[in-house]
Amino acid sequence: MAEALLTVTVDGQTVRVAPGSSVVAAVAQAARVAKTGVVTRRSVSGELRGPLCGMGVCQECRVTIDGVRHRLACQTLCAQGMTVRTGRAEP
C-alpha cells in the first residue's frame, strides 16, 4: 500500500510531498507550482539564494521551519503540517 502524502506549507502555499522528502524538495515543489526559481534565503545584501551542495555544508538552504530559524532544508525531513518560510517571503 502506498504511503499517504504529507501536507507542508511553504511561504503560505500548500504542497504535498512523499514521506521521507527533504524540506528543500517541498520548497522546490512550491517553486514549480508558482513557476518561480527555488529560493531558500536572502544574502546579507538582500540577494535571493538557493540550495547549492545538498549535504548541509554550504548552508545556502537555511529556512525557518515552524518558527525556528536557520534550519537546513536539505538535511531536514518534512513532517505533516510543517510550516516553512523562505527568504523569498522576506522584504
Residue frames as a rotation matrix with the C-alpha (Angstrom) as fourth column:
MET 1
0.582 0.813 0.000 0.00
0.813 -0.582 0.000 0.00
0.000 0.000 -1.000 0.00
ALA 2
-0.154 -0.622 0.768 1.33
0.569 -0.691 -0.446 3.45
0.808 0.368 0.461 -0.92
GLU 3
-0.465 -0.080 -0.882 2.05
0.841 -0.350 -0.412 5.87
-0.276 -0.933 0.230 1.90
ALA 4
0.661 0.747 0.071 -0.12
0.746 -0.644 -0.171 8.98
-0.083 0.166 -0.983 2.13
LEU 5
-0.076 -0.655 0.752 1.44
0.590 -0.637 -0.496 12.24
0.804 0.406 0.435 1.01
LEU 6
-0.264 -0.100 -0.959 2.41
0.896 -0.393 -0.206 14.83
-0.356 -0.914 0.194 3.62
THR 7
0.615 0.460 0.640 0.97
0.621 -0.783 -0.034 18.34
0.486 0.418 -0.768 3.52
VAL 8
-0.233 -0.761 -0.605 3.55
0.897 -0.408 0.168 21.10
-0.375 -0.504 0.778 4.04
THR 9
0.872 0.487 0.050 3.08
0.476 -0.819 -0.319 24.86
-0.115 0.302 -0.947 3.80
VAL 10
-0.260 -0.963 0.071 5.86
0.930 -0.230 0.286 26.83
-0.259 0.140 0.955 2.10
ASP 11
-0.976 -0.144 -0.162 5.51
0.121 -0.982 0.147 30.63
-0.181 0.124 0.976 2.24
GLY 12
-0.414 0.902 -0.123 1.75
-0.578 -0.365 -0.730 30.25
-0.703 -0.231 0.672 2.61
GLN 13
0.038 0.378 -0.925 1.43
-0.953 0.292 0.080 27.80
0.300 0.878 0.372 -0.30
THR 14
0.335 0.156 0.929 0.33
-0.587 0.806 0.076 24.24
-0.737 -0.570 0.362 0.47
VAL 15
-0.067 -0.392 -0.918 2.27
-0.905 0.411 -0.110 21.46
0.421 0.823 -0.382 -1.25
ARG 16
0.836 0.311 0.453 2.09
-0.462 0.844 0.273 17.68
-0.297 -0.438 0.849 -0.97
VAL 17
-0.039 -0.920 -0.389 5.25
-0.922 0.184 -0.342 15.60
0.386 0.345 -0.855 -0.78
ALA 18
0.467 0.124 -0.875 6.08
-0.030 0.992 0.124 11.94
0.884 -0.032 0.467 -0.23
PRO 19
0.963 -0.190 0.191 7.13
-0.182 0.067 0.981 10.81
-0.199 -0.980 0.030 3.25
GLY 20
0.395 -0.899 0.190 10.92
0.721 0.432 0.542 10.93
-0.570 -0.077 0.818 3.52
SER 21
0.431 -0.202 0.879 11.17
0.688 -0.557 -0.465 14.05
0.584 0.806 -0.101 1.33
SER 22
-0.540 -0.665 -0.516 13.53
0.837 -0.489 -0.245 16.79
-0.089 -0.564 0.821 2.43
VAL 23
0.236 0.590 -0.772 12.27
0.475 -0.763 -0.438 20.29
-0.848 -0.263 -0.461 3.13
VAL 24
-0.528 -0.471 -0.707 14.23
-0.366 -0.625 0.690 21.54
-0.767 0.622 0.158 0.12
ALA 25
-0.896 0.304 0.324 12.14
0.443 0.571 0.691 19.16
0.025 0.763 -0.646 -2.02
ALA 26
0.084 0.963 -0.254 8.98
0.937 -0.163 -0.308 20.81
-0.339 -0.212 -0.917 -0.67
VAL 27
0.034 -0.157 -0.987 10.47
-0.020 -0.988 0.156 24.25
-0.999 0.014 -0.037 -1.41
ALA 28
-0.904 -0.401 -0.146 11.26
-0.174 0.034 0.984 23.08
-0.390 0.915 -0.100 -4.96
GLN 29
-0.535 0.793 0.291 7.71
0.845 0.504 0.179 21.72
-0.005 0.342 -0.940 -5.35
ALA 30
0.301 0.642 -0.705 6.28
0.613 -0.697 -0.373 25.08
-0.731 -0.320 -0.603 -4.23
ALA 31
-0.335 -0.516 -0.788 8.57
-0.302 -0.733 0.609 26.88
-0.892 0.442 0.090 -6.71
ARG 32
-0.952 0.012 0.305 7.45
0.272 0.486 0.830 24.57
-0.139 0.874 -0.466 -9.53
VAL 33
-0.090 0.996 0.016 3.78
0.980 0.091 -0.178 25.25
-0.179 0.000 -0.984 -8.79
ALA 34
0.480 0.246 -0.842 4.40
0.321 -0.943 -0.092 29.01
-0.816 -0.226 -0.532 -8.54
LYS 35
0.688 -0.305 0.659 6.63
0.697 0.025 -0.716 28.92
0.202 0.952 0.230 -11.66
THR 36
0.824 -0.510 0.246 9.50
-0.550 -0.824 0.135 30.62
0.134 -0.247 -0.960 -9.84
GLY 37
-0.032 -0.911 -0.411 13.08
-0.327 0.398 -0.857 29.74
0.945 0.107 -0.310 -9.05
VAL 38
0.534 0.126 -0.836 13.96
0.633 0.595 0.495 27.75
0.560 -0.794 0.238 -5.95
VAL 39
-0.106 -0.500 0.860 14.78
-0.320 -0.802 -0.505 30.27
0.942 -0.328 -0.075 -3.21
THR 40
0.192 0.139 -0.972 15.64
0.764 0.600 0.237 29.41
0.616 -0.787 0.009 0.37
ARG 41
0.295 -0.142 -0.945 17.13
0.803 -0.499 0.326 32.59
-0.518 -0.855 -0.033 1.82
ARG 42
0.915 -0.109 0.388 18.49
0.135 -0.825 -0.549 36.08
0.380 0.554 -0.740 1.17
SER 43
-0.057 -0.985 -0.162 22.13
0.825 0.045 -0.563 37.11
0.562 -0.166 0.810 1.42
VAL 44
-0.179 -0.071 -0.981 23.15
0.821 -0.560 -0.109 39.94
-0.542 -0.826 0.158 3.76
SER 45
-0.918 -0.163 -0.362 22.86
-0.044 -0.865 0.500 42.28
-0.395 0.474 0.787 0.76
GLY 46
-0.142 0.981 -0.133 19.29
-0.549 -0.189 -0.814 41.08
-0.824 -0.043 0.565 0.05
GLU 47
-0.423 -0.057 -0.905 20.02
-0.879 0.268 0.394 38.83
0.220 0.962 -0.163 -2.95
LEU 48
0.681 0.701 0.214 17.90
-0.722 0.691 0.034 35.70
-0.124 -0.177 0.976 -3.34
ARG 49
-0.506 -0.862 -0.013 19.85
-0.862 0.506 0.037 32.49
-0.025 0.030 -0.999 -2.71
GLY 50
0.633 0.703 -0.325 19.07
-0.713 0.692 0.108 28.82
0.301 0.163 0.940 -3.31
PRO 51
0.726 -0.345 0.594 20.38
-0.186 0.733 0.654 25.42
-0.662 -0.586 0.468 -2.25
LEU 52
0.370 -0.694 -0.618 23.77
-0.925 -0.215 -0.314 24.51
0.085 0.688 -0.721 -3.63
CYS 53
-0.590 -0.802 -0.092 25.52
-0.787 0.597 -0.158 21.45
0.182 -0.021 -0.983 -2.18
GLY 54
0.295 0.824 -0.484 22.58
-0.596 0.555 0.580 19.34
0.747 0.118 0.655 -0.94
MET 55
0.190 -0.259 -0.947 24.55
0.526 0.841 -0.125 17.99
0.829 -0.474 0.297 2.03
GLY 56
0.848 0.354 -0.394 24.47
0.511 -0.353 0.784 20.84
0.138 -0.866 -0.480 4.58
VAL 57
-0.059 -0.971 -0.231 27.96
0.971 -0.109 0.211 22.20
-0.230 -0.212 0.950 4.02
CYS 58
-0.613 -0.245 0.751 27.19
0.587 -0.778 0.225 25.41
0.529 0.578 0.621 2.09
GLN 59
-0.550 0.492 -0.675 24.28
0.659 -0.241 -0.713 26.44
-0.514 -0.836 -0.192 4.35
GLU 60
-0.970 0.218 -0.106 22.58
-0.235 -0.736 0.635 28.17
0.060 0.641 0.765 1.40
CYS 61
-0.453 0.838 -0.304 19.39
0.227 0.438 0.870 26.21
0.862 0.325 -0.389 2.13
ARG 62
-0.909 0.076 -0.410 18.67
0.403 -0.097 -0.910 27.82
-0.108 -0.992 0.057 5.52
VAL 63
-0.326 0.889 0.320 14.95
0.031 -0.329 0.944 28.38
0.945 0.318 0.079 6.11
THR 64
-0.688 0.263 0.676 12.59
-0.725 -0.208 -0.657 28.94
-0.032 -0.942 0.334 9.04
ILE 65
-0.489 0.508 -0.709 10.70
0.034 0.823 0.566 25.76
0.871 0.253 -0.420 9.96
ASP 66
0.349 0.755 -0.555 7.80
0.673 0.211 0.709 26.00
0.653 -0.621 -0.434 12.41
GLY 67
0.958 0.107 0.267 9.23
-0.043 -0.865 0.501 29.29
0.285 -0.491 -0.823 13.70
VAL 68
0.564 -0.826 0.011 12.79
0.258 0.189 0.947 28.01
-0.784 -0.532 0.320 14.17
ARG 69
0.822 -0.267 -0.503 15.25
-0.548 -0.612 -0.570 30.00
-0.156 0.744 -0.650 12.04
HIS 70
0.023 -0.954 -0.300 18.36
-1.000 -0.021 -0.009 28.76
0.002 0.301 -0.954 10.23
ARG 71
0.304 0.120 0.945 17.27
-0.218 0.974 -0.053 25.15
-0.927 -0.190 0.323 9.73
LEU 72
-0.702 -0.611 -0.366 18.98
-0.533 0.110 0.839 23.35
-0.472 0.784 -0.403 6.86
ALA 73
0.290 0.922 -0.255 16.29
-0.851 0.127 -0.510 22.46
-0.438 0.365 0.821 4.33
CYS 74
0.146 -0.284 -0.948 18.46
-0.756 0.586 -0.292 19.85
0.638 0.759 -0.129 2.60
GLN 75
-0.774 -0.541 -0.328 19.06
-0.182 0.687 -0.704 17.97
0.606 -0.485 -0.630 5.86
THR 76
-0.726 0.601 0.334 15.57
-0.450 -0.049 -0.892 18.18
-0.520 -0.798 0.306 7.39
LEU 77
-0.868 0.481 0.122 12.78
0.456 0.679 0.575 15.76
0.194 0.555 -0.809 6.51
CYS 78
-0.534 0.770 0.348 9.26
-0.519 -0.624 0.585 17.01
0.668 0.132 0.733 6.00
ALA 79
-0.907 0.393 -0.149 6.64
0.363 0.552 -0.750 16.33
-0.212 -0.735 -0.644 8.66
GLN 80
-0.194 0.934 0.301 2.86
0.872 0.023 0.490 16.51
0.450 0.357 -0.818 8.35
GLY 81
0.737 0.661 -0.139 1.63
0.661 -0.664 0.349 20.08
0.138 -0.350 -0.927 8.82
MET 82
-0.144 -0.894 -0.424 5.11
0.857 -0.327 0.399 21.63
-0.495 -0.306 0.813 8.81
THR 83
0.935 0.355 -0.011 5.30
0.315 -0.842 -0.438 25.35
-0.165 0.406 -0.899 8.00
VAL 84
-0.063 -0.982 0.177 8.34
0.939 0.002 0.345 26.60
-0.339 0.188 0.922 6.09
ARG 85
0.915 0.227 -0.335 9.26
0.120 -0.942 -0.312 30.22
-0.386 0.245 -0.889 5.49
THR 86
0.205 -0.854 0.478 11.98
0.978 0.195 -0.072 31.05
-0.032 0.482 0.875 2.98
GLY 87
-0.541 -0.533 -0.650 13.87
0.482 -0.830 0.280 34.22
-0.689 -0.162 0.707 2.22
ARG 88
-0.722 0.351 0.596 11.51
0.529 -0.275 0.803 34.85
0.446 0.895 0.013 -0.69
ALA 89
0.267 0.943 -0.198 8.83
0.833 -0.123 0.540 35.81
0.485 -0.309 -0.818 1.84
GLU 90
0.081 -0.320 -0.944 11.01
0.794 -0.552 0.255 38.44
-0.602 -0.770 0.209 3.49
PRO 91
0.941 0.294 -0.168 11.10
0.160 -0.823 -0.545 42.06
-0.299 0.486 -0.822 2.29
